[in-house]
Amino acid sequence: MTESTARELVEDAGTTLAAAAATALGAWALVPVFTDRAWVPPVLAAVAVIAAAGLVLRGAGTALWSAIAGDRPVPAIWVGLGVPLVPLGQLAALACLVTALFAPAAALGGVLPTPDSVTDLGQVMADGSVELREQATPALPLTGLLTLTTLLVGMVAVVVDLVAVGGRQPALAGLGLLVLFCVPVSTVTGTIGALPVAAPAAGLALLLWADQHRRLGWRPREGRRPLLGTGTLTALRTGAVAVLIGLVVGAVVPTFTEGTFADGFGPGGSSTGTSLDPAAALQGQLTLDEPIDLLRVDASVDDPGYLRVVALDVYDAEEGWSVGNLDGETSVGDDSELAPLPGRRDGRPVDALITALGHEDRFLPLLYSPLAVAVADPQQWRFDPGTATVFGRDVTTEGRTWSVSAVEPRPSEEELLAAGQLPPDLPLVQRYTALPPLAPEVVDLVSTLTAGRETPVERVRAIYDHFTNPANGYRYSLSTAPGTSGDDLADFLRLRQGYCEQYAGAMAALVRAAGIPARVVLGYTPGTVQTDGSRLVTSDDAHAWVEVYFDDLGWVPFDPTPIDVDRAVELPWAPRAPDQEIDPRTDTPATPLPGPVPSAPQPDQAPQGGPAPQAVPQAAGWVRPVLLGAAAMLGVAVLAAVPAGLRALQRRRRLATGGAGALWDELAAIALDLGLQGDPARTPRQVAAQLAEAAGAGGHRAGGRHGSTQAAADAVARLARAEEAASYARPGSAPPAGAELRAALSTARHGLLAGASRSARLRAVLWPPSLFAGARAAMARRTRQRLRVRPRAPQRG
């Protein structure tokens, strides 16, 4: 292995590690995209595998050539072919890693892909694309999302490595980090914080340093390798400014307000009013002129209780209650019980066969607490254990029949009183007691109601009684007066008039303010009994209530809404007052209310203290545009790096040759790339004088010392003398070129670069004129050779 080859291999290794570190820093832009850091290990593993594969492949190629050819330089054509082979090998290594992490069951040795493992991995990725539509940021780190994220970061790492090492353009490779930074900017609503901006900025700084250090600092001078080369301090200053801007600006820069993975289970719903959408109010169903038959329920008991659809667990002061991200990694077809009661407690077993009549929804109505669900295409229906919700993937309930086996919670008075306060640092408590700042009057009301109440159930009942005690003046109405405080919750508690979502939303908020986990649940009351013993559930039965979590008991329902006795579900632990005002469901609002999904919000549409109906946004998963953008960026980067890569290969070949003529040709090419036109009629000494003048002028403009300027001039003169000796001296009398002459070329190159403008240096990298001039000259020679006419033989007369 020649000295120049070894030096190039070391430089490639350093750039590879710098590219990997920069990509790892850029990946920290994903911090606000997920709820926790479960994405970090697979992503960092992908970056490490890409870097290791690059190091091994490049080192193995060089070692193999040295074993075959000894110290002979690698032919340019083989070097050029090796450039695209490295990213292909890196992609193969990435495929093995992703297989080992996410689809190892059918893989060879749990690592090497097989046709079956490829099928499994394809299914995982398909799940991930669906999860992109289901989730909103911050998203749960589900397996499918982790797979897509690992692949995205891995491909970015390949692109950065290809441009930085293969194309010799570390600075240009910084564009790859932009792909990672665009993910939180385009998906996270609100601010993204300082780290997601500062970390990619630090990665860019590292690439800038690698670029300058490789070009100007990694050249041996007098047997030493300086730490800082010419231009490195400039790169470090630029990177430091980028990091500073990221730290200062990142914490306050907002993102696009429409940024989410997709609409998730957010705004939207059926225009017919036959489905419950988590972010749409129930007004559309409650105010239909004629009720719509939705479900038929054949239950094993006369009073099957609520049909539970979905829990709303996120409360916002302006938007009301909405559903959070659902964990869709469990299919209802799995063998395990779905939602058994905590501690294997006994409850009332209830079985039911449910048939959708006019019901069409992606959420499956179920009984409390579901243990097993039998439905067609069970793999298409997923179960979220946190909210006991079953939801479909690309399927709805339309025309379906399903059965459910459940165990209804029936806590006794003694069990409720024995339930103690849960630790505040428990994840469940933190999730289901989360609240925005509440109005002072709301906080004061909670303090007054719960004063002296020692146990959780006593505090919950005090809040429940506040809504159900007729003396407090709450009444059911579909027509509510608009509030004036700007706070829907405070307005409802003051006006004391509303319907089920407002009652449930207000009680859940107050229970959370008392430090007890609570959430709002949407679903249906059991409906009316038919002559055949089944129950008919219509749009009139749409309802909302509250679930409160008690230690070792689980989620227990409470219903604070005044409701007709024929529709009410009996809850012995939360009895109603005998003279409680009922929901006649015959009140006609003074002003007709809009349907569930209007094109734009109306002034009196938003329920006070409940979720506001919103327009249906278009689901727009980010993976396709990001992957297309990454592919386009890869194509642009490869095209942009081709001239620079060919020029680098040309330079490497000349340095490997090491002859005075080859080094002089390289110096002439450097000058041409920087816009210094030479006269072919001039001697090498005359050309050297011109180049020395350009290097000296650059040194003075850059504030360089006289010594460095003189060194560049001396180096140019030395190369000129070596060229003259090689061209005009007797064969064998010229001194052989070596490391000293290469060092002279490096010094001369530094001087010429210092004398050129930034635009000239950039043009020399991206569009080197010498490369194209050489190509034109070669084409001209070949053309002359083809057109060369051989002299005719003399003809005899």
Phi, psi and omega in degrees: 000126181288163180297319180294322178296318178297319180296318178297322180295319178295318179296319177297320180297317179297318179293324178299314180294322178296319178296320179294315180296320179295319178295319178298319176295319178297329181294338179291354171296341183277001183305312182282357183280332184242159182285335178214185187264024180295341180282343188295309183302310181295326180293313178295326176297320179297316179297317181296319180294319179298315180296315180297319179297320178297315179297315183293314183294316180292317178294320180294322178297316179294316180295322180295317179295320179297322179292329182274315190249000180070228184269006179292141181294152180288130178300146183300323182295323179288324176297317179297321178292330181289336182299310179283342180291328181295310178297328176296317176295323178295320177296323177296318177296321177297320178298320177296319180296312181297322177297316181295325183278322193238348179211058186276347191302312184261006182279154178286116184068015182074006184231307186285127182295144172234169178305320180292319180291327175296320177296316178299316180295322177298323177293320177298318179292325176296319175299320179297321179294327176289320179297332175298326179280333182277328189267151169237149182285143355290133187265154173290138180282070179285161186301315180298317179294320178296322179297312180295322179294318178297318178295319180299309181295322178298317179292323176297320178298322178295316180296313181299318179294320181296314182289319184287317185262305181294319180268357179059034182230070180300323181296317179294331179295342178299340177298332179297329178293337179297328178299316180291321181292330181290338182297305178292325181298325184264353184238337185266127176273130182098201181276153182253355177088178186277319186300315180297343177262317184292322182295310175298327177297320176295323176297319177297319178300320179296319179293321176298317178297317179297321180297310181291321181294324179288319184287319192238349187243344184262043177243131182291133176231117177055039175079004181241155177246101185293148178289317182243121176261177180300129179090347182293319179298324176297317179297318180295320178296318178298315178296321179297320177296319179298317178296318180298316178298319178299318181291321184282316187271330187300325184285344186240352182283119177280161177256180177298135184293336180273007186287116172208168171301311177196196179283351180057227174252038185270220187303148179130167178172185182277135179286347179272351182076021182254012177222156177260116175258134186302331184257005179253138178292162181274009184303319183301322180280328184282342187243016177294141178299318179234128180296151180253132176290123185252309189221149170243129185240120172253103186254160180278353179229162182287327183240083187288350179085191184296148165263109187271131183251300184205149179258138174259115189242002181244125180244131177233137184299329182265320185268347182082212184265142178212164180276140175276190179291137181257137178278110184253033182268353181251126177271149177291348177277356178294157185284333187287156176294141187285298186222069177293156178292148181303145176066018182055036180292153178280144174220190179269116178292135178221130174243150180206148171250120187244132180239130178279123177263286175252014184274132177217103185208157177274352176257139185262116176295131184224165174272166172282151313271127191293132175258323180210144178229130176247118183211152177297145183054059185300332180292342179275351180248123186248152183244127175262111184293332182294325182243003181054043182248138174250127182224152184266152174249107182062023175221158176230179181278356186304124176070013185258157171232135180218156178243151181221135171251127188221167174228112186281129179293134178224069183291143177274168179298320180295320180294321179293318180292332181279347181289118183270179179286133179282149177300134183294338181273002177294132181306320180297320180293317180297322181289317189259011169241005181295132180215147169285171175302129181263157178298147181304323181292330177290316178298318179296321179297316179298317180298320180292316184292325186262002181299127178081358179272118189271318185263158178302318183293328177293321179292320179295317181293327177297319178290319179298316179296330179300323181275331187262347179285117182303335182294341182274354170080016176282138178220152182277136177198139174276347179249113184244146176284142180293142177281168182238350186276344186084000179240110185299319181296312180297321180295318180296317180294335179273316183280331174058047179211125181175193181235194198302315182297324180289319177298309182296316181296320180292315180296316180299320179295318180291322178295319176297319179298336177276004177085021183240132181299134180206158177204163177263141180238135174255142179179215183222147167285167193294349181086189184252146182286136178259172184296332180273005179093347177282173179242139178254120179258125180245179178296338176293340183270001176299136189206163175224141178214189187240143170242134179239137182264128177242144183302126176069005178244333182088204184275126183241128183282145171225139182234100184275355185282132171299124187217150181300141185298330180288339181259342187290148174261130182286122177238097186302329181280353180221069184290159179256154176289141183300324184262023180295139178296135183259164176274104182287342182052022174242357176296125173263122181302145178303322176240125181304137180270152181287170176289179186288336184227078177283165179287334178210145181298141176261158186302321184257020186277323187289122177293140181289116180083006179234179182287143181270135174297141182226162177292154181281115176280156177281131177293126183223087177296143184274346189294319183296307179297325180292317179294320176296319178296320178295320178295317178297318179295321177298315179298315179297317181296319180295315179298318180292330183274348183299307179300317180296322179294317178296321179295321178295320177297320177299315180296318180297320180296318179294319178293323178294323177297314172076000180286157181298321180296317180295320180290324176293320175300321179294319178297318177296323178293320177300315180297317180295320178299327182271007176088014179266101182281132179255157178261119182299338181282347183280152176281163177304324181292322178294318176297320180297321179297318179296314181293322178297323178295318178295319178294321179294320178296321178295322179297321179291320180295324181277001181074024181286158179285157181298328181296316180292324177295316179294324179296320178296316179298317179297322181294318178298316180297322180294320177296321179296317179296320179296322178295316178297318180297319180290332184272323190246343181286163178297144179306130178089349181271341180286139179294142180291145177284154180203205183297327182294321179290325175295320177297323177296320177297318178298317179295316179297320179297318178300316180296318179293321177297320179295331181276349182266156177285166180297319180296322178294320179294320179294319178296322179297330181278309187279328184218071185292115182300327183298326180296314183284328175296319178295322178295319179296319179297319179295319178295321179297319179297316180295323179295317179296323179295321180291325184270356182297129183257127179285141179296139180283147175288143180299136180273142177274135180280000000 
